[in-house]
């Protein structure tokens, strides 16, 4: 990449590595699918009650994958940091653009990256506390379930926002 700034290198490094970590989690999720959790980790995220969480944990324990579920949640914490930092860097890079549309889109991505990190941390930490120690806790299960749609929307805003910004920048470079 010609004349790449430190910010752009940070964006590409962290954003792409974050996507790679997400892919690893998706692969791991295949082994978390049980009768109690037909969607794997997604069922745990959306459980909403201690009783449902305990059923999922029992299913994972019976299948011998409860430790894998905990590792997946720990990997998720790494993903959140890496991906959100990369998305924020990309948003910041585009926010500095002289093109008004890219600047606005960059600011949206920056704020969405912060919101994504906060909501996904709340969800994942709530899940990890239950999986690694306490078992199902209504408050934590409820927090995870409430944060899930928020973090998903904000993730999509960052992901597609950055793809659109990259497309706009590429088109503008070819026109110039």
ZIBELRA-V286602 format. One record per residue. N is the residue number from 0. RES is the residue in one small letter. OMEGA is omega in radians with two decimals (NA if undefined). NEAR is the number of other ideal C-beta (glycine too) atoms within 10 Angstrom. Layout:
n=(N & N)
res=(RES & RES)
omega=(OMEGA & OMEGA)
near=(NEAR & NEAR)
This chain:
n=(0 & 1 & 2 & 3 & 4 & 5 & 6 & 7 & 8 & 9 & 10 & 11 & 12 & 13 & 14 & 15 & 16 & 17 & 18 & 19 & 20 & 21 & 22 & 23 & 24 & 25 & 26 & 27 & 28 & 29 & 30 & 31 & 32 & 33 & 34 & 35 & 36 & 37 & 38 & 39 & 40 & 41 & 42 & 43 & 44 & 45 & 46 & 47 & 48 & 49 & 50 & 51 & 52 & 53 & 54 & 55 & 56 & 57 & 58 & 59 & 60 & 61 & 62 & 63 & 64 & 65 & 66 & 67 & 68 & 69 & 70 & 71 & 72 & 73 & 74 & 75 & 76 & 77 & 78 & 79 & 80 & 81 & 82 & 83 & 84 & 85 & 86 & 87 & 88 & 89 & 90 & 91 & 92 & 93 & 94 & 95 & 96 & 97 & 98 & 99 & 100 & 101 & 102 & 103 & 104 & 105 & 106 & 107 & 108 & 109 & 110 & 111 & 112 & 113 & 114 & 115 & 116 & 117 & 118 & 119 & 120 & 121 & 122 & 123 & 124 & 125 & 126 & 127 & 128 & 129 & 130 & 131 & 132 & 133 & 134 & 135 & 136 & 137 & 138 & 139 & 140 & 141 & 142 & 143 & 144 & 145 & 146 & 147 & 148 & 149 & 150 & 151 & 152 & 153 & 154 & 155 & 156 & 157 & 158 & 159 & 160 & 161 & 162 & 163 & 164 & 165 & 166 & 167 & 168 & 169 & 170 & 171 & 172 & 173 & 174 & 175)
res=(x & x & x & x & x & x & x & x & x & x & x & x & x & x & x & x & x & x & x & x & x & x & x & x & x & x & x & x & x & x & x & x & x & x & x & x & x & x & x & x & x & x & x & x & x & x & x & x & x & x & x & x & x & x & x & x & x & x & x & x & x & x & x & x & x & x & x & x & x & x & x & x & x & x & x & x & x & x & x & x & x & x & x & x & x & x & x & x & x & x & x & x & x & x & x & x & x & x & x & x & x & x & x & x & x & x & x & x & x & x & x & x & x & x & x & x & x & x & x & x & x & x & x & x & x & x & x & x & x & x & x & x & x & x & x & x & x & x & x & x & x & x & x & x & x & x & x & x & x & x & x & x & x & x & x & x & x & x & x & x & x & x & x & x & x & x & x & x & x & x & x & x & x & x & x & x)
omega=(-3.09 & 3.03 & -3.10 & 3.12 & 3.08 & 3.14 & 3.13 & 3.08 & 3.10 & 3.11 & -3.07 & -3.10 & -3.05 & -3.09 & -3.12 & 3.08 & 3.07 & 3.11 & 3.08 & 3.08 & 3.09 & 3.11 & 3.10 & 3.11 & 3.12 & 3.10 & 3.14 & -3.09 & 3.14 & -3.11 & 3.14 & 3.10 & 3.11 & 3.06 & -3.13 & -3.13 & -3.08 & 3.07 & 3.09 & -3.08 & 3.13 & 3.10 & 3.12 & 3.14 & -3.05 & -3.01 & 3.06 & 3.13 & 3.13 & -3.11 & -3.14 & 3.10 & -3.13 & 3.08 & 3.13 & 3.11 & 3.12 & 3.10 & 3.10 & 3.12 & 3.14 & 3.14 & 3.14 & -3.09 & -3.12 & 3.09 & 3.10 & 3.10 & 3.11 & 3.09 & 3.12 & 3.10 & 3.08 & 3.07 & 3.10 & 3.10 & 3.08 & 3.12 & -3.10 & -3.11 & -3.05 & -3.09 & -3.11 & 3.11 & 3.11 & 3.13 & 3.10 & 3.12 & 3.09 & 3.09 & 3.14 & 3.12 & -3.13 & 3.10 & 3.14 & -3.10 & 3.06 & 3.09 & -3.04 & -3.11 & 3.13 & 3.13 & 3.12 & 3.12 & 3.10 & 3.12 & 3.08 & -3.13 & 3.12 & -3.12 & 3.10 & 3.12 & 3.10 & 3.12 & 3.10 & -3.12 & -3.12 & -3.08 & -3.14 & 3.03 & -3.14 & -3.14 & -3.03 & 3.10 & 3.08 & 3.11 & -3.06 & 3.10 & 3.14 & -3.06 & -3.04 & -3.07 & -2.90 & -2.94 & -3.09 & 3.07 & -3.07 & -3.11 & -3.12 & 3.10 & 3.13 & 3.10 & -3.14 & -3.12 & -3.14 & -3.12 & -3.05 & -3.11 & 3.13 & -3.12 & 3.13 & 3.11 & -3.12 & 3.05 & -3.13 & 3.09 & -3.13 & -3.05 & -3.10 & 3.07 & 3.12 & 3.09 & 3.12 & 3.14 & 3.09 & 3.10 & 3.11 & -3.14 & -3.14 & 3.14 & -3.14 & 3.12 & 3.14 & 3.12 & -3.07 & NA)
near=(7 & 3 & 5 & 10 & 11 & 8 & 13 & 15 & 12 & 17 & 24 & 16 & 14 & 20 & 23 & 13 & 16 & 22 & 15 & 12 & 18 & 18 & 11 & 14 & 18 & 12 & 10 & 18 & 17 & 8 & 15 & 23 & 17 & 18 & 9 & 18 & 24 & 10 & 12 & 22 & 22 & 15 & 19 & 27 & 24 & 17 & 25 & 16 & 14 & 18 & 12 & 19 & 26 & 17 & 18 & 25 & 20 & 14 & 19 & 24 & 14 & 12 & 17 & 9 & 20 & 18 & 12 & 15 & 26 & 16 & 13 & 26 & 23 & 14 & 16 & 22 & 14 & 14 & 22 & 24 & 15 & 20 & 26 & 25 & 19 & 23 & 28 & 23 & 24 & 26 & 26 & 17 & 22 & 28 & 18 & 12 & 17 & 6 & 14 & 8 & 13 & 20 & 15 & 14 & 20 & 22 & 14 & 17 & 29 & 21 & 16 & 23 & 27 & 16 & 18 & 26 & 20 & 16 & 22 & 25 & 17 & 18 & 27 & 23 & 18 & 23 & 26 & 19 & 16 & 23 & 22 & 14 & 9 & 11 & 13 & 18 & 18 & 13 & 9 & 21 & 25 & 15 & 19 & 26 & 19 & 15 & 21 & 21 & 13 & 16 & 22 & 16 & 14 & 23 & 21 & 12 & 19 & 29 & 19 & 11 & 21 & 24 & 10 & 15 & 25 & 14 & 10 & 16 & 15 & 10 & 10 & 13 & 8 & 7 & 6 & 5)
